[in-house]
């Protein structure tokens, strides 16, 4: 039985203590992914608090994505989201393989088509220029996690036809096979709701929230290389970023 610690004299509210205790047990593996938590009444007895306090703690954990509820069945621990750092430029499979995840890509299409205004602007081409479009469905431990739509200059896209796009990251192919040095990427991150094609591909309900990333990758000499739309299932994946506060100038301190 987990060792719960509640301090009634603490200035920390009881529901926060309950939440922190449960979160700690989730993160240390006491309650593993998809494990069912005890009922609210039992948790109240274990913690020595009211059922209302337990309910408030569980509501917070649910908002954090640490647990989920199934009506009529109970409360369960959510799987830990896979995450990728934004402080380094690397392919999805590179990042996930480092964390021990099994990655598989299913190539949905690989075709040539005229560049839209946005794609042309990103790749520094004229609108209507023929470009390559590659659509890949990325699977994480056997489950679809993202849909990746990549646009490249036509010649580069044609070279990729002979490569293993199901098993390899395009970034690694650029560097190791094509001898193209990568420089940096510009990203825009937002949220969208899944339309019917996205919902079907990612196996989510139509209208479900998705994480959408636009990524423009450039070579080491600053030339646009590829432009991508990345759609992630929000409950399975997250990006991680550590930022530092810029030091305040001495002149401002003295002002």
C-alpha positions as CSV (number, residue, x, y, z in Angstrom):
1,X,0.0,0.0,0.0
2,X,1.5,3.4,-0.9
3,X,2.7,5.5,2.0
4,X,0.5,8.7,1.8
5,X,1.6,11.7,3.7
6,X,-0.9,14.4,4.7
7,X,-0.1,17.2,7.1
8,X,-3.2,18.9,8.4
9,X,-1.2,21.7,10.0
10,X,0.5,22.5,6.6
11,X,-0.4,25.8,4.8
12,X,-0.7,23.7,1.7
13,X,-4.4,22.9,1.0
14,X,-5.4,19.3,1.7
15,X,-6.5,18.7,-1.9
16,X,-3.1,19.9,-3.2
17,X,-1.4,17.5,-0.8
18,X,-3.6,14.6,-2.1
19,X,-2.8,15.6,-5.7
20,X,0.9,15.8,-5.1
21,X,1.0,12.4,-3.3
22,X,-0.9,10.8,-6.1
23,X,1.2,12.4,-8.8
24,X,4.3,11.2,-7.1
25,X,3.0,7.6,-7.0
26,X,2.1,7.9,-10.7
27,X,5.6,9.1,-11.7
28,X,7.5,6.6,-9.5
29,X,5.5,3.7,-11.1
30,X,3.5,2.7,-8.0
31,X,0.5,3.3,-10.2
32,X,1.6,2.4,-13.8
33,X,0.1,3.4,-17.1
34,X,-3.6,2.3,-17.4
35,X,-3.6,1.2,-13.7
36,X,-6.9,1.8,-12.0
37,X,-6.8,4.2,-9.0
38,X,-8.8,3.2,-5.9
39,X,-12.4,4.7,-5.7
40,X,-12.9,8.2,-4.3
41,X,-14.3,6.8,-1.0
42,X,-11.2,4.5,-0.6
43,X,-8.8,7.3,-1.3
44,X,-10.6,9.5,1.2
45,X,-10.1,6.8,3.8
46,X,-6.4,6.3,2.9
47,X,-5.7,10.0,3.1
48,X,-8.0,10.7,6.0
49,X,-9.8,13.5,4.0
50,X,-13.3,14.1,2.6
51,X,-14.5,12.7,-0.7
52,X,-14.9,16.3,-1.9
53,X,-11.2,16.9,-1.3
54,X,-10.3,13.7,-3.2
55,X,-12.6,14.7,-6.1
56,X,-10.9,18.2,-6.3
57,X,-7.4,16.6,-6.4
58,X,-8.5,14.1,-9.1
59,X,-10.0,16.9,-11.2
60,X,-6.7,18.7,-11.1
61,X,-4.8,15.6,-12.1
62,X,-7.2,15.0,-15.0
63,X,-6.7,18.6,-16.3
64,X,-2.9,17.9,-16.2
65,X,-3.4,14.8,-18.3
66,X,-2.0,12.5,-15.6
67,X,-5.3,10.5,-15.3
68,X,-8.5,9.9,-17.2
69,X,-11.9,8.7,-16.2
70,X,-14.2,6.2,-17.9
71,X,-17.8,6.6,-16.8
72,X,-19.1,3.6,-15.0
73,X,-15.6,2.0,-14.7
74,X,-13.4,4.4,-12.7
75,X,-10.2,6.5,-12.8
76,X,-7.1,5.3,-14.6
77,X,-3.5,6.5,-15.0
78,X,-2.7,8.0,-18.4
79,X,0.3,6.9,-20.4
80,X,3.2,9.3,-20.1
81,X,3.4,11.5,-23.2
82,X,6.4,11.1,-25.5
83,X,8.3,14.3,-25.8
84,X,10.8,16.0,-28.0
85,X,13.1,18.8,-27.1
86,X,12.9,22.0,-29.1
87,X,16.5,23.0,-28.2
88,X,18.0,20.7,-30.8
89,X,17.2,20.0,-34.5
90,X,16.6,16.4,-35.0
91,X,14.1,14.1,-36.6
92,X,11.2,12.5,-34.8
93,X,12.6,9.0,-35.0
94,X,16.0,10.2,-33.7
95,X,14.4,11.7,-30.7
96,X,12.1,8.8,-29.9
97,X,14.7,6.1,-30.5
98,X,16.9,7.8,-27.9
99,X,14.1,7.4,-25.4
100,X,13.6,3.7,-26.2
101,X,10.4,4.1,-28.3
102,X,9.7,1.9,-31.3
103,X,9.0,4.0,-34.4
104,X,7.5,3.0,-37.7
105,X,6.5,5.2,-40.6
106,X,3.8,4.4,-43.2
107,X,4.2,6.3,-46.4
108,X,0.7,7.3,-47.5
109,X,1.7,9.2,-50.7
110,X,4.8,10.6,-52.6
111,X,3.9,12.8,-55.5
112,X,4.7,15.9,-57.5
113,X,2.3,18.9,-57.6
114,X,2.3,22.7,-58.0
115,X,3.4,24.7,-55.0
116,X,0.7,26.6,-53.1
117,X,1.4,30.2,-52.2
118,X,2.5,29.3,-48.7
119,X,4.7,26.4,-49.7
120,X,6.3,28.5,-52.5
121,X,7.0,31.3,-50.1
122,X,8.6,29.0,-47.5
123,X,10.8,27.3,-50.1
124,X,11.7,30.6,-51.9
125,X,10.0,29.4,-55.1
126,X,7.5,30.8,-57.6
127,X,3.9,29.9,-57.0
128,X,3.0,26.9,-59.1
129,X,6.5,25.5,-59.2
130,X,6.4,21.7,-59.1
131,X,7.4,20.4,-55.7
132,X,7.4,17.0,-54.1
133,X,4.9,16.2,-51.4
134,X,5.4,13.3,-49.0
135,X,2.8,12.2,-46.5
136,X,3.9,9.8,-43.7
137,X,1.9,8.5,-40.8
138,X,4.3,8.1,-37.8
139,X,3.6,5.2,-35.4
140,X,4.9,5.2,-31.8
141,X,5.0,1.7,-30.2
142,X,2.4,0.5,-32.8
143,X,0.0,3.4,-32.4
144,X,-0.4,6.4,-34.9
145,X,0.9,9.5,-33.2
146,X,1.4,12.0,-36.0
147,X,0.8,12.8,-39.7
148,X,3.7,14.4,-41.4
149,X,3.3,16.3,-44.7
150,X,6.6,17.3,-46.2
151,X,7.2,19.6,-49.2
152,X,10.6,19.7,-51.0
153,X,12.1,20.9,-54.3
154,X,11.1,18.4,-56.9
155,X,14.6,17.1,-57.6
156,X,15.2,16.4,-54.0
157,X,11.9,14.7,-53.6
158,X,12.6,12.5,-56.5
159,X,15.9,11.4,-55.0
160,X,14.0,10.4,-51.9
161,X,11.9,7.9,-53.8
162,X,14.8,5.4,-53.7
163,X,15.2,5.8,-49.9
164,X,13.7,3.9,-47.0
165,X,11.2,6.5,-45.9
166,X,9.3,3.9,-43.8
167,X,12.3,3.2,-41.6
168,X,14.5,6.3,-41.6
169,X,14.3,10.0,-40.7
170,X,14.5,12.3,-43.7
171,X,17.0,14.4,-41.8
172,X,19.4,11.5,-41.5
173,X,19.0,10.7,-45.2
174,X,19.9,14.3,-46.0
175,X,23.0,14.3,-43.9
176,X,24.3,10.7,-44.4
177,X,23.2,9.9,-47.9
178,X,23.0,13.2,-49.7
179,X,25.8,15.0,-47.8
180,X,23.5,18.0,-47.0
181,X,24.5,19.9,-43.8
182,X,21.4,21.0,-41.8
183,X,21.5,24.4,-40.2
184,X,18.4,25.4,-38.3
185,X,14.6,25.1,-38.3
186,X,11.9,27.7,-37.8
187,X,8.7,26.4,-36.0
188,X,5.2,27.7,-35.4
189,X,3.1,25.7,-33.0
190,X,-0.6,25.9,-32.6
191,X,-3.8,23.8,-32.1
192,X,-6.4,22.6,-34.6
193,X,-9.3,20.3,-34.6
194,X,-9.3,17.1,-36.6
195,X,-11.2,17.1,-39.8
196,X,-12.4,13.8,-41.2
197,X,-9.2,12.8,-43.1
198,X,-7.0,13.7,-40.1
199,X,-9.3,11.9,-37.7
200,X,-9.3,8.8,-39.8
201,X,-5.5,8.7,-40.2
202,X,-4.7,9.4,-36.5
203,X,-7.6,7.2,-35.2
204,X,-9.2,10.0,-33.2
205,X,-12.7,11.4,-33.1
206,X,-13.5,14.1,-35.7
207,X,-13.2,17.4,-33.9
208,X,-10.5,16.1,-31.5
209,X,-7.8,18.6,-30.6
210,X,-4.5,18.1,-32.4
211,X,-1.1,19.8,-32.0
212,X,-0.1,21.4,-35.3
213,X,3.5,22.4,-36.1
214,X,4.8,24.2,-39.2
215,X,8.5,23.6,-39.6
216,X,10.8,25.1,-42.2
217,X,14.2,23.5,-42.2
218,X,17.2,25.2,-43.8
219,X,20.7,24.1,-44.8
220,X,23.8,25.2,-43.0
221,X,24.2,28.0,-45.5
222,X,20.6,29.2,-44.9
223,X,18.9,27.8,-48.0
224,X,15.3,26.5,-47.4
225,X,15.4,22.7,-47.6
226,X,11.9,21.4,-46.7
227,X,8.7,22.7,-45.3
228,X,6.4,20.5,-43.2
229,X,3.0,20.4,-41.5
230,X,3.1,18.1,-38.5
231,X,-0.2,17.0,-36.9
232,X,0.2,15.2,-33.5
233,X,-2.4,13.5,-31.3
234,X,-2.3,15.9,-28.3
235,X,-2.8,13.1,-25.7
236,X,0.2,11.1,-26.8
237,X,2.9,13.7,-27.5
238,X,4.4,17.0,-26.3
239,X,7.3,19.3,-27.0
240,X,9.8,20.2,-24.2
241,X,11.7,23.4,-24.0
242,X,13.9,25.0,-21.3
243,X,14.4,28.7,-21.6
244,X,16.5,31.1,-19.5
245,X,15.6,34.6,-18.5
246,X,17.7,37.2,-20.3
247,X,19.9,39.1,-17.8
248,X,18.7,42.6,-17.2
249,X,21.2,45.2,-18.5
250,X,23.2,46.9,-15.8
251,X,22.0,50.3,-17.1
252,X,18.4,49.2,-16.4
253,X,19.3,48.0,-12.9
254,X,20.7,51.4,-12.2
255,X,17.9,53.4,-13.8
